Amino acid sequence: MVGTEEDLGKARLYIGKDVDGKIEFNCILKKRKTNVTKREIMGKTLGALNLNNTFNIQVSRITRNGFEIPATGNTRINIGDIGLYLFLAVVGTTAGATIVATIREFGMPLLFSGIIVTIFPLIVSSFVCSKILKISFLRMLGVITGGMTSTPGLAATTSISNTPYASTAYATVYPVALIGMIIFTKLIVFII
């Protein structure tokens, strides 16, 4: 457990005494350290970010000015934070471990159809944005990453320029794409 001494004391009373040694988990837990790079996050509390419900992750501690401090729901993200430790509870997402067996069973057509489904929309949207709508390159990257609902894609896009073009295009397209994915997923499930 990670927490303030007072909170840990309360948890010990409820759960039981401390145990020394390594504890094995039934699910896949991964520890990740990430840097806070989004200015809109600064000043918000971890509780307001709602990372546990939104992304199924738990922030256990924050490195601030070289010191690790326990993270609580009231902990505010500061500009001086150099990293968050995230424990990712990846429950039920072990598909990557069986990819070789899946390809053997269903063959290469499954792999190639996945590649086509991924790349074809990128080619079409790049053509429509650049040739038909005459959108600038950075805005086009923002539109494409927003349409894919790809936050890592946005991070890569914003790293090549200090202008807000890609971010604003992403912010414009992202909500529509997210709602569209939800609706189309429901339709596909309903049809099938």
N, C-alpha and C positions, 0 to 999 in steps of 0.2 A: 504494500500500500504506500501511497505517496500522499502527504498532506501536512498540515501544520501539526505541531505536537499536541495541541488541544484536541483537534479533530481525530488524530490517531488514537489518543487516549479514549475518546468516546467510542471509536470503532472497535478498539480492543475489548471494551466492556460488552459490546454487542456480539462481536464475532468470536473472540477467544484470544488466547495468548499468542505472542510472536513465535515464529518457527524459523530456525536457522537452516540454511541449505537451499538447494535449487528446487524450484517448483515447476512441474510440467503442466502445460495447458492443453486442453482438449481442442482448442481452436488455434488458428494460425495468428500469432501476434507478431507484429513487426515494429521495430523502433526506428523512427525517422527524425532527423533534425532538419528543420527548415528555417530559412531566414524570412523575416517579415519584410516584404517589399512594397506592399500596397498601402499608399498613404490614407486611403479611405478606411482602413482597418485601425489606424492609430487612434488611440483614445477610447476605443470601444472595450467593453469588458468581455472576458471569455464567455460569460453567460449569455451576453447579447449576440455573440457570434453563433451560438447554438451548434457547435461543431459536432457534438456527440449525436444529436438527432439528425443533423443534415448529412454528415459524412461518415458516421459510425466510427469516430475517432475520439480519443481522450487525450487531452493535453495534461501531462503530469507535472511538468516543471518548465520554467522559463529561465534562460540564461540572460542575465541582465548585468552589464558592466563586469563580466567575467565570473559572476556568482550565480549559482543555480538556486532559484527560489521556487517553493511549491506553488502550483497554479490552482486557483480557486475560481469560482464563478464570478467573483468580484474583482479579480485581477485585471487591471487595465493594460492594454498593449501600448508600449511606449516606443518612441523613436529609437531609444538606446538599446532596445532588445536585439540581441544578435542571434537569437534562435529560439525555437520552441521544440520541445521533445514531444513527439506524438507517438502514441501507441495505437497502432491500427489493428482493430479486431476485424480480420478478414474472415468472416464466417460464410461458408458456402461458396467461396470463390476459388476453388481449387482446380478450375478448368485448365489453367496453364500447365498443371502437372500432368495432364492426360492428353496433351496436344498431339504427341507422337502416335499414341494409340488411336486417337480420333482420326488422324490423317490416314493411318493404316486401314482403319475400318471403312471410312467413307471416301478415301482416295483424294487424289490431287484436285479433282473438280471442285470439291468443297473449299479448298485453299484458294484456288483461282477465282471462284465466285466471290469469296470474301474480299480479295484484292480488287476485283472489278467494282464491287458495290462500294468500296472505299474510294477508289481513284476516279471513277467515272463522274460522280457529282463534283469533285474538285475541278476536273477539266471543264465540265459544262459551266459551273459557276464562275470560273476564271474567265472563260470566253464571254459569258453574258456581262460580267462586271466590266471587263476591259474594253470589249469591242462594241457592245450594244449600249450599255449604260454609261460608258466613258468615266468610270470611277477610277480615281488615282490608285496607284499600286498599294500604298499603305492602308487606305480605306478598304480596298479590295481584300487585303489580308485580314483586316478586322471583320469584314462581312463574312468571309469564309470561315474563320475560326468561331465567330458567333453562331453561324449556321450549323457548325459541327458541335456547338456547345463545348468547345475545347479551351479550357482555361490555360493549360500548358501551351497551347498554340498561341494564345494571346500574349503570354509571358515572352515567348520567343519573338513574336512580332514587335512588341514594345521595346525589346532589347536592341533592335536595329535602328531606332529613331527616338528622339526625345519629344516628338510632336504628339499631340493627343488624337491624331486622326484614327489610328487603328483602334484605340480604346473606345472612342465615341461610336465608331461603326459597330464594334463588337457589342457595346451596351444597347444599341438600337435593335440589332438583329437577335441577340441572345434570347430575350423573353418570348419572341414570336416562335423561334426555333424550338424552345423548350416546350411551349404549349402545343406546338405542332407535333412534336415527338410523343407527347402524352396522348393526344387525341388519336394519332395514327396507330400507336401501340394498342390502344383500346379497340380501335376498329379492326385491326388484324386479329386480335384475340376473339372478337365477336364473330368475325367472318369464319375463322378456323374453328 
